[in-house]
Amino acid sequence: MSGKLSRASLNGFLNYGLVAAAFLIVQAMRAGGHVSNSLNGQLVPICAYICMAVSLNLTVGVLGELSLGHAGFMGVGAFSGVVAAVSLTNVIPSAGLRLLAAILAGGILAGIAGFLVGVPVLRLRGDYLAIVTLAFGEIIKNIVNCLYVGVDSNGLHIGMTNSNALGLAEGGKVIMNGPMGATGVPKLSTFFAGFLLVLFTLAVVQNLVQSRAGRAIMAIRDNRIAAESVGISITRYKLTAFITSAILAGMAGALFAMNYSTVVAKKFDFNTSILVLVFVVLGGMGNIRGSIIAATVLTILPELLRAFSDYRMLVYAIVLILVMLTTNNPQFRGLVARLLPHRREEDSDGSGKEVGSHE
């Protein structure tokens, strides 16, 4: 048992090391002028998508529940963060502290949304969570398209009609303008802030997985009836994983939104949820390091294929299919097992699934 725990801890440090090494390499390349403008603009989104993939892996890979509305929590965090950042402009002049406040606000409100969604649904079995989270993501998108938010010396003003109905005083500013989304967003996000958020996300998820609560969550995933029979509270631990995942997604959404001057609800639709789910599946269910690599590669790949013009998305789709076929091929997995003996040992004692979730 102690050997497995030490191996899990080693995997955790490897994940931290991988992220830190990537950050230092990219920073060195940026200092030398070897990073293009298009790729430089993708650095913050890459960090946000890594956080999204790792947090979704907590729900899909570790808990074993399918969520199809993860982008909805990202959207809640994004627009909450934008409202917080703009509202606090005069109160907190420091850009870094305002970004921190925006990320915290996004995480808190996304966590509340996760609680409201999870409490009635996680008591049920089957695919109810997938159906409800899918609906939740679409509901959030439609609410944002109808929402008007402004701020003036009297505080926040919220309406559902139009920006003129907000009744802003002179000098007031419209933050969210219905279908036009949030405009005039301060670009506070930096690659360093994204790096710190990735480390924070890894710390939260890995410590949760390796804790007593994490073992209870994996026990529920592997055998719900057996877990319930030994006194594990199914709803409590499911909610713990789901709400933690939602909070981290909300924080990633705030980071993502602060990278653009305009943010629209369409960016957080069903397609984004599926994209993040693809990161998790390609990286390996429960494999944290795989999620990091998949999110990075698949976010950069469309930019690298831009030279192919109209054919780049076709090439992108072909690459995705080939990766899926390769990673699920028994011969390929056997080759990996031969190259990595410790994985073969884990599979032989029947604990490969659990250990894999610690990576």
Buried (B, 14 or more C-beta within 10 A) or exposed (E): EEEBEEBBEEBBEEBBEBBEEBBEEBBEEBEEEEBEEEBEEBBBBBBBBBBBBBBBBBBBBBBBBBBBBBBBBBBBBBBBBBBBBBBBEEEBEEBEEBBBBBBBBBBBBBBBBBBEBBEEBBEEEEEBBBBBBBBBBBBBBEBBBEBBBBBBEEEEBEBEEEBEEBEBEEEBBBBBBBEBBBBEBBEBBBBBBBBBBBBBBBEBBBEBBBEEBBBBBBBBBEEBEEBEEEEBEBEEBBBBBBBBBBBBBBBBBBBBBBBBEEBBBBBBBBEBBEBBBBBBBBBBBBBBBBBBBBBBBBBBBBBBBEEEEEEBEEBBEEBBEEBEEEBEEEEEBEEEBEEEEEBBBBBEEEEBBBBBBBB
